[in-house]
Amino acid sequence: MNGTDYFADKDIMQDLLSSEKHISDACNVYACDATCQDLRHLLENILADIHKMYWDIWDSMTKRGWCKIKNANSQEIEMCRQKFEQAARELK
């Protein structure tokens, strides 16, 4: 690296997305494990804020063409639905 190396905006945004996912995972675990109702509600509110921030970052990246979106066709949607229904049955 030379003295002029820096992170591009896209790299920073990708890092933000990754960080938001990790924070969301941790906050979700804490919210699920909270034994105090007030603490659980606080963590759920924080989790909602984290989801909003994640969406805002993702939306911004999509508008810049940095996140490619592949729309699923009806067959792919049906296959996914069947897969998760099967998984749900196996958990019963």
N, CA, C and O atoms as CSV, one atom per row, in Angstrom:
chain,resi,resn,atom,element,x,y,z
A,1,MET,N,N,0.832,-1.191,0.000
A,1,MET,CA,C,0.000,0.000,0.000
A,1,MET,C,C,0.871,1.248,0.000
A,1,MET,O,O,1.889,1.320,0.689
A,2,ASN,N,N,0.460,2.193,-0.764
A,2,ASN,CA,C,1.190,3.454,-0.725
A,2,ASN,C,C,0.447,4.445,0.156
A,2,ASN,O,O,-0.617,4.122,0.685
A,3,GLY,N,N,0.970,5.600,0.317
A,3,GLY,CA,C,0.386,6.586,1.228
A,3,GLY,C,C,-0.950,7.141,0.787
A,3,GLY,O,O,-1.598,7.846,1.560
A,4,THR,N,N,-1.389,6.847,-0.432
A,4,THR,CA,C,-2.660,7.387,-0.913
A,4,THR,C,C,-3.775,6.356,-0.945
A,4,THR,O,O,-4.870,6.649,-1.426
A,5,ASP,N,N,-3.515,5.139,-0.434
A,5,ASP,CA,C,-4.558,4.115,-0.433
A,5,ASP,C,C,-5.665,4.482,0.553
A,5,ASP,O,O,-5.405,5.026,1.626
A,6,TYR,N,N,-6.869,4.182,0.179
A,6,TYR,CA,C,-8.027,4.438,1.025
A,6,TYR,C,C,-9.132,3.474,0.625
A,6,TYR,O,O,-9.058,2.811,-0.410
A,7,PHE,N,N,-10.139,3.410,1.452
A,7,PHE,CA,C,-11.279,2.565,1.138
A,7,PHE,C,C,-12.233,3.335,0.234
A,7,PHE,O,O,-12.515,4.511,0.462
A,8,ALA,N,N,-12.719,2.659,-0.786
A,8,ALA,CA,C,-13.717,3.258,-1.672
A,8,ALA,C,C,-15.060,3.276,-0.957
A,8,ALA,O,O,-15.281,2.516,-0.015
A,9,ASP,N,N,-15.947,4.140,-1.406
A,9,ASP,CA,C,-17.281,4.235,-0.802
A,9,ASP,C,C,-17.979,2.882,-0.788
A,9,ASP,O,O,-18.628,2.522,0.195
A,10,LYS,N,N,-17.845,2.133,-1.881
A,10,LYS,CA,C,-18.487,0.817,-1.969
A,10,LYS,C,C,-17.954,-0.113,-0.883
A,10,LYS,O,O,-18.729,-0.836,-0.256
A,11,ASP,N,N,-16.647,-0.102,-0.656
A,11,ASP,CA,C,-16.048,-0.951,0.384
A,11,ASP,C,C,-16.567,-0.579,1.771
A,11,ASP,O,O,-16.857,-1.448,2.594
A,12,ILE,N,N,-16.678,0.707,2.012
A,12,ILE,CA,C,-17.176,1.176,3.306
A,12,ILE,C,C,-18.623,0.742,3.504
A,12,ILE,O,O,-18.998,0.290,4.585
A,13,MET,N,N,-19.435,0.882,2.455
A,13,MET,CA,C,-20.845,0.488,2.552
A,13,MET,C,C,-20.983,-1.020,2.758
A,13,MET,O,O,-21.832,-1.463,3.531
A,14,GLN,N,N,-20.157,-1.808,2.075
A,14,GLN,CA,C,-20.207,-3.260,2.260
A,14,GLN,C,C,-19.803,-3.623,3.689
A,14,GLN,O,O,-20.386,-4.528,4.286
A,15,ASP,N,N,-18.825,-2.933,4.234
A,15,ASP,CA,C,-18.421,-3.167,5.611
A,15,ASP,C,C,-19.538,-2.783,6.575
A,15,ASP,O,O,-19.771,-3.478,7.564
A,16,LEU,N,N,-20.221,-1.690,6.296
A,16,LEU,CA,C,-21.360,-1.285,7.127
A,16,LEU,C,C,-22.456,-2.345,7.112
A,16,LEU,O,O,-23.019,-2.670,8.157
A,17,LEU,N,N,-22.761,-2.886,5.930
A,17,LEU,CA,C,-23.780,-3.930,5.843
A,17,LEU,C,C,-23.385,-5.147,6.669
A,17,LEU,O,O,-24.196,-5.694,7.415
A,18,SER,N,N,-22.154,-5.554,6.530
A,18,SER,CA,C,-21.671,-6.709,7.280
A,18,SER,C,C,-21.733,-6.448,8.786
A,18,SER,O,O,-22.148,-7.316,9.554
A,19,SER,N,N,-21.327,-5.277,9.194
A,19,SER,CA,C,-21.365,-4.923,10.618
A,19,SER,C,C,-22.796,-4.908,11.145
A,19,SER,O,O,-23.057,-5.395,12.245
A,20,GLU,N,N,-23.722,-4.353,10.368
A,20,GLU,CA,C,-25.128,-4.315,10.788
A,20,GLU,C,C,-25.674,-5.727,10.960
A,20,GLU,O,O,-26.449,-5.980,11.883
A,21,LYS,N,N,-25.284,-6.644,10.091
A,21,LYS,CA,C,-25.736,-8.036,10.219
A,21,LYS,C,C,-25.241,-8.646,11.523
A,21,LYS,O,O,-26.001,-9.313,12.225
A,22,HIS,N,N,-23.976,-8.422,11.848
A,22,HIS,CA,C,-23.415,-8.987,13.078
A,22,HIS,C,C,-24.059,-8.369,14.318
A,22,HIS,O,O,-24.353,-9.068,15.287
A,23,ILE,N,N,-24.275,-7.064,14.280
A,23,ILE,CA,C,-24.923,-6.391,15.404
A,23,ILE,C,C,-26.351,-6.897,15.558
A,23,ILE,O,O,-26.818,-7.124,16.674
A,24,SER,N,N,-27.040,-7.072,14.436
A,24,SER,CA,C,-28.408,-7.576,14.468
A,24,SER,C,C,-28.468,-8.983,15.067
A,24,SER,O,O,-29.337,-9.279,15.888
A,25,ASP,N,N,-27.540,-9.842,14.652
A,25,ASP,CA,C,-27.486,-11.202,15.190
A,25,ASP,C,C,-27.326,-11.179,16.711
A,25,ASP,O,O,-28.051,-11.870,17.427
A,26,ALA,N,N,-26.385,-10.392,17.192
A,26,ALA,CA,C,-26.119,-10.331,18.631
A,26,ALA,C,C,-27.314,-9.755,19.380
A,26,ALA,O,O,-27.717,-10.286,20.415
A,27,CYS,N,N,-27.873,-8.684,18.866
A,27,CYS,CA,C,-29.011,-8.047,19.537
A,27,CYS,C,C,-30.208,-8.989,19.576
A,27,CYS,O,O,-30.939,-9.018,20.566
A,28,ASN,N,N,-30.414,-9.754,18.515
A,28,ASN,CA,C,-31.513,-10.706,18.477
A,28,ASN,C,C,-31.353,-11.782,19.553
A,28,ASN,O,O,-32.317,-12.149,20.224
A,29,VAL,N,N,-30.139,-12.275,19.708
A,29,VAL,CA,C,-29.874,-13.281,20.745
A,29,VAL,C,C,-30.157,-12.695,22.121
A,29,VAL,O,O,-30.807,-13.331,22.950
A,30,TYR,N,N,-29.668,-11.480,22.364
A,30,TYR,CA,C,-29.890,-10.849,23.667
A,30,TYR,C,C,-31.370,-10.613,23.921
A,30,TYR,O,O,-31.847,-10.809,25.039
A,31,ALA,N,N,-32.097,-10.194,22.897
A,31,ALA,CA,C,-33.533,-9.956,23.060
A,31,ALA,C,C,-34.275,-11.256,23.369
A,31,ALA,O,O,-35.177,-11.280,24.206
A,32,CYS,N,N,-33.891,-12.321,22.696
A,32,CYS,CA,C,-34.532,-13.619,22.949
A,32,CYS,C,C,-34.227,-14.141,24.350
A,32,CYS,O,O,-35.074,-14.777,24.977
A,33,ASP,N,N,-33.024,-13.874,24.837
A,33,ASP,CA,C,-32.598,-14.395,26.132
A,33,ASP,C,C,-32.932,-13.478,27.307
A,33,ASP,O,O,-32.750,-13.869,28.460
A,34,ALA,N,N,-33.409,-12.287,27.042
A,34,ALA,CA,C,-33.689,-11.333,28.117
A,34,ALA,C,C,-34.807,-11.862,29.014
A,34,ALA,O,O,-35.865,-12.269,28.532
A,35,THR,N,N,-34.565,-11.851,30.290
A,35,THR,CA,C,-35.569,-12.314,31.246
A,35,THR,C,C,-36.391,-11.163,31.795
A,35,THR,O,O,-37.441,-11.386,32.397
A,36,CYS,N,N,-35.937,-9.952,31.602
A,36,CYS,CA,C,-36.657,-8.758,32.052
A,36,CYS,C,C,-37.449,-8.193,30.873
A,36,CYS,O,O,-36.880,-7.903,29.821
A,37,GLN,N,N,-38.735,-8.042,31.046
A,37,GLN,CA,C,-39.590,-7.589,29.949
A,37,GLN,C,C,-39.176,-6.210,29.442
A,37,GLN,O,O,-39.173,-5.978,28.233
A,38,ASP,N,N,-38.828,-5.294,30.339
A,38,ASP,CA,C,-38.417,-3.958,29.901
A,38,ASP,C,C,-37.150,-4.017,29.055
A,38,ASP,O,O,-37.041,-3.316,28.048
A,39,LEU,N,N,-36.192,-4.849,29.458
A,39,LEU,CA,C,-34.966,-5.004,28.692
A,39,LEU,C,C,-35.265,-5.630,27.332
A,39,LEU,O,O,-34.711,-5.211,26.316
A,40,ARG,N,N,-36.134,-6.622,27.316
A,40,ARG,CA,C,-36.490,-7.262,26.047
A,40,ARG,C,C,-37.126,-6.259,25.088
A,40,ARG,O,O,-36.799,-6.242,23.901
A,41,HIS,N,N,-38.033,-5.421,25.596
A,41,HIS,CA,C,-38.668,-4.408,24.742
A,41,HIS,C,C,-37.643,-3.395,24.229
A,41,HIS,O,O,-37.699,-2.981,23.071
A,42,LEU,N,N,-36.718,-3.002,25.087
A,42,LEU,CA,C,-35.669,-2.080,24.668
A,42,LEU,C,C,-34.830,-2.690,23.552
A,42,LEU,O,O,-34.547,-2.027,22.554
A,43,LEU,N,N,-34.434,-3.942,23.714
A,43,LEU,CA,C,-33.627,-4.617,22.695
A,43,LEU,C,C,-34.410,-4.816,21.397
A,43,LEU,O,O,-33.843,-4.724,20.308
A,44,GLU,N,N,-35.696,-5.086,21.512
A,44,GLU,CA,C,-36.522,-5.216,20.302
A,44,GLU,C,C,-36.593,-3.889,19.553
A,44,GLU,O,O,-36.565,-3.871,18.323
A,45,ASN,N,N,-36.683,-2.782,20.282
A,45,ASN,CA,C,-36.700,-1.461,19.640
A,45,ASN,C,C,-35.353,-1.165,18.974
A,45,ASN,O,O,-35.300,-0.627,17.868
A,46,ILE,N,N,-34.282,-1.521,19.657
A,46,ILE,CA,C,-32.947,-1.342,19.078
A,46,ILE,C,C,-32.812,-2.200,17.826
A,46,ILE,O,O,-32.268,-1.752,16.817
A,47,LEU,N,N,-33.301,-3.422,17.892
A,47,LEU,CA,C,-33.247,-4.322,16.743
A,47,LEU,C,C,-34.012,-3.744,15.555
A,47,LEU,O,O,-33.556,-3.846,14.416
A,48,ALA,N,N,-35.160,-3.143,15.809
A,48,ALA,CA,C,-35.925,-2.502,14.727
A,48,ALA,C,C,-35.119,-1.355,14.110
A,48,ALA,O,O,-35.131,-1.168,12.893
A,49,ASP,N,N,-34.421,-0.589,14.952
A,49,ASP,CA,C,-33.568,0.495,14.437
A,49,ASP,C,C,-32.430,-0.060,13.591
A,49,ASP,O,O,-32.093,0.504,12.551
A,50,ILE,N,N,-31.842,-1.158,14.033
A,50,ILE,CA,C,-30.750,-1.788,13.287
A,50,ILE,C,C,-31.262,-2.245,11.919
A,50,ILE,O,O,-30.590,-2.045,10.908
A,51,HIS,N,N,-32.447,-2.855,11.887
A,51,HIS,CA,C,-33.019,-3.302,10.618
A,51,HIS,C,C,-33.261,-2.119,9.687
A,51,HIS,O,O,-33.033,-2.220,8.481
A,52,LYS,N,N,-33.714,-1.016,10.231
A,52,LYS,CA,C,-33.958,0.190,9.425
A,52,LYS,C,C,-32.640,0.707,8.853
A,52,LYS,O,O,-32.571,1.064,7.677
A,53,MET,N,N,-31.596,0.748,9.680
A,53,MET,CA,C,-30.292,1.217,9.199
A,53,MET,C,C,-29.758,0.288,8.108
A,53,MET,O,O,-29.218,0.748,7.102
A,54,TYR,N,N,-29.914,-1.025,8.314
A,54,TYR,CA,C,-29.461,-1.992,7.312
A,54,TYR,C,C,-30.177,-1.729,5.985
A,54,TYR,O,O,-29.547,-1.665,4.929
A,55,TRP,N,N,-31.487,-1.579,6.057
A,55,TRP,CA,C,-32.260,-1.337,4.840
A,55,TRP,C,C,-31.806,-0.054,4.157
A,55,TRP,O,O,-31.664,-0.025,2.935
A,56,ASP,N,N,-31.575,1.006,4.925
A,56,ASP,CA,C,-31.142,2.278,4.347
A,56,ASP,C,C,-29.801,2.126,3.625
A,56,ASP,O,O,-29.618,2.669,2.535
A,57,ILE,N,N,-28.874,1.398,4.222
A,57,ILE,CA,C,-27.569,1.171,3.601
A,57,ILE,C,C,-27.738,0.349,2.329
A,57,ILE,O,O,-27.188,0.689,1.281
A,58,TRP,N,N,-28.506,-0.739,2.432
A,58,TRP,CA,C,-28.712,-1.612,1.281
A,58,TRP,C,C,-29.395,-0.859,0.142
A,58,TRP,O,O,-29.011,-0.995,-1.019
A,59,ASP,N,N,-30.400,-0.072,0.479
A,59,ASP,CA,C,-31.129,0.698,-0.520
A,59,ASP,C,C,-30.200,1.692,-1.216
A,59,ASP,O,O,-30.263,1.858,-2.434
A,60,SER,N,N,-29.355,2.341,-0.454
A,60,SER,CA,C,-28.399,3.284,-1.016
A,60,SER,C,C,-27.430,2.584,-1.958
A,60,SER,O,O,-27.107,3.107,-3.024
A,61,MET,N,N,-26.969,1.404,-1.566
A,61,MET,CA,C,-26.057,0.642,-2.418
A,61,MET,C,C,-26.750,0.185,-3.700
A,61,MET,O,O,-26.155,0.209,-4.777
A,62,THR,N,N,-27.999,-0.229,-3.579
A,62,THR,CA,C,-28.763,-0.679,-4.741
A,62,THR,C,C,-28.955,0.462,-5.733
A,62,THR,O,O,-28.824,0.267,-6.942
A,63,LYS,N,N,-29.263,1.642,-5.229
A,63,LYS,CA,C,-29.458,2.798,-6.106
A,63,LYS,C,C,-28.178,3.168,-6.848
A,63,LYS,O,O,-28.229,3.741,-7.936
A,64,ARG,N,N,-27.034,2.838,-6.258
A,64,ARG,CA,C,-25.749,3.124,-6.908
A,64,ARG,C,C,-25.297,1.976,-7.811
A,64,ARG,O,O,-24.251,2.060,-8.454
A,65,GLY,N,N,-26.090,0.907,-7.856
A,65,GLY,CA,C,-25.746,-0.233,-8.702
A,65,GLY,C,C,-24.742,-1.176,-8.074
A,65,GLY,O,O,-24.158,-2.003,-8.775
A,66,TRP,N,N,-24.524,-1.075,-6.767
A,66,TRP,CA,C,-23.540,-1.900,-6.073
A,66,TRP,C,C,-24.119,-3.209,-5.564
A,66,TRP,O,O,-23.360,-4.110,-5.208
A,67,CYS,N,N,-25.412,-3.340,-5.519
A,67,CYS,CA,C,-26.078,-4.589,-5.111
A,67,CYS,C,C,-26.963,-5.013,-6.274
A,67,CYS,O,O,-27.870,-4.285,-6.678
A,68,LYS,N,N,-26.696,-6.163,-6.792
A,68,LYS,CA,C,-27.486,-6.669,-7.907
A,68,LYS,C,C,-28.675,-7.451,-7.360
A,68,LYS,O,O,-28.537,-8.254,-6.437
A,69,ILE,N,N,-29.824,-7.206,-7.935
A,69,ILE,CA,C,-31.049,-7.868,-7.504
A,69,ILE,C,C,-31.476,-8.835,-8.594
A,69,ILE,O,O,-31.589,-8.467,-9.763
A,70,LYS,N,N,-31.714,-10.091,-8.186
A,70,LYS,CA,C,-32.234,-11.086,-9.121
A,70,LYS,C,C,-33.650,-11.413,-8.679
A,70,LYS,O,O,-33.857,-11.967,-7.600
A,71,ASN,N,N,-34.603,-11.077,-9.494
A,71,ASN,CA,C,-35.992,-11.396,-9.181
A,71,ASN,C,C,-36.236,-12.878,-9.408
A,71,ASN,O,O,-35.895,-13.421,-10.459
A,72,ALA,N,N,-36.826,-13.524,-8.419
A,72,ALA,CA,C,-37.140,-14.946,-8.524
A,72,ALA,C,C,-38.389,-15.129,-9.376
A,72,ALA,O,O,-39.333,-14.343,-9.299
A,73,ASN,N,N,-38.376,-16.179,-10.187
A,73,ASN,CA,C,-39.579,-16.486,-10.947
A,73,ASN,C,C,-40.514,-17.314,-10.062
A,73,ASN,O,O,-40.127,-17.720,-8.966
A,74,SER,N,N,-41.710,-17.560,-10.517
A,74,SER,CA,C,-42.705,-18.256,-9.694
A,74,SER,C,C,-42.266,-19.668,-9.327
A,74,SER,O,O,-42.591,-20.146,-8.240
A,75,GLN,N,N,-41.544,-20.336,-10.199
A,75,GLN,CA,C,-41.065,-21.689,-9.896
A,75,GLN,C,C,-40.045,-21.656,-8.752
A,75,GLN,O,O,-40.093,-22.497,-7.855
A,76,GLU,N,N,-39.131,-20.695,-8.784
A,76,GLU,CA,C,-38.136,-20.569,-7.713
A,76,GLU,C,C,-38.802,-20.243,-6.373
A,76,GLU,O,O,-38.395,-20.756,-5.330
A,77,ILE,N,N,-39.805,-19.406,-6.408
A,77,ILE,CA,C,-40.540,-19.058,-5.188
A,77,ILE,C,C,-41.236,-20.287,-4.627
A,77,ILE,O,O,-41.192,-20.532,-3.421
A,78,GLU,N,N,-41.870,-21.050,-5.483
A,78,GLU,CA,C,-42.569,-22.261,-5.054
A,78,GLU,C,C,-41.589,-23.278,-4.472
A,78,GLU,O,O,-41.887,-23.907,-3.456
A,79,MET,N,N,-40.439,-23.446,-5.093
A,79,MET,CA,C,-39.436,-24.381,-4.580
A,79,MET,C,C,-38.954,-23.949,-3.191
A,79,MET,O,O,-38.757,-24.783,-2.308
A,80,CYS,N,N,-38.772,-22.667,-3.011
A,80,CYS,CA,C,-38.329,-22.141,-1.718
A,80,CYS,C,C,-39.409,-22.365,-0.661
A,80,CYS,O,O,-39.112,-22.771,0.463
A,81,ARG,N,N,-40.663,-22.097,-1.026
A,81,ARG,CA,C,-41.774,-22.302,-0.092
A,81,ARG,C,C,-41.843,-23.763,0.340
A,81,ARG,O,O,-41.998,-24.060,1.525
A,82,GLN,N,N,-41.727,-24.670,-0.625
A,82,GLN,CA,C,-41.778,-26.101,-0.314
A,82,GLN,C,C,-40.614,-26.519,0.586
A,82,GLN,O,O,-40.788,-27.325,1.500
A,83,LYS,N,N,-39.460,-25.980,0.330
A,83,LYS,CA,C,-38.277,-26.297,1.131
A,83,LYS,C,C,-38.494,-25.910,2.594
A,83,LYS,O,O,-38.189,-26.690,3.496
A,84,PHE,N,N,-39.019,-24.711,2.826
A,84,PHE,CA,C,-39.215,-24.250,4.193
A,84,PHE,C,C,-40.410,-24.925,4.864
A,84,PHE,O,O,-40.405,-25.122,6.079
A,85,GLU,N,N,-41.417,-25.275,4.099
A,85,GLU,CA,C,-42.527,-26.041,4.671
A,85,GLU,C,C,-42.036,-27.408,5.121
A,85,GLU,O,O,-42.424,-27.889,6.186
A,86,GLN,N,N,-41.187,-28.035,4.318
A,86,GLN,CA,C,-40.619,-29.330,4.687
A,86,GLN,C,C,-39.770,-29.200,5.951
A,86,GLN,O,O,-39.858,-30.046,6.841
A,87,ALA,N,N,-38.965,-28.169,6.039
A,87,ALA,CA,C,-38.131,-27.947,7.219
A,87,ALA,C,C,-39.001,-27.731,8.455
A,87,ALA,O,O,-38.676,-28.220,9.537
A,88,ALA,N,N,-40.100,-27.004,8.298
A,88,ALA,CA,C,-41.005,-26.759,9.426
A,88,ALA,C,C,-41.653,-28.057,9.890
A,88,ALA,O,O,-41.801,-28.284,11.091
A,89,ARG,N,N,-42.040,-28.913,8.938
A,89,ARG,CA,C,-42.629,-30.210,9.307
A,89,ARG,C,C,-41.634,-31.080,10.072
A,89,ARG,O,O,-42.005,-31.780,11.014
A,90,GLU,N,N,-40.384,-31.030,9.664
A,90,GLU,CA,C,-39.354,-31.825,10.316
A,90,GLU,C,C,-39.080,-31.363,11.747
A,90,GLU,O,O,-38.611,-32.144,12.574
A,91,LEU,N,N,-39.367,-30.116,12.031
A,91,LEU,CA,C,-39.144,-29.586,13.372
A,91,LEU,C,C,-40.256,-29.962,14.350
A,91,LEU,O,O,-40.077,-29.858,15.563
A,92,LYS,N,N,-41.390,-30.394,13.834
A,92,LYS,CA,C,-42.527,-30.725,14.700
A,92,LYS,C,C,-42.341,-32.028,15.388
A,92,LYS,O,O,-43.207,-32.452,16.153
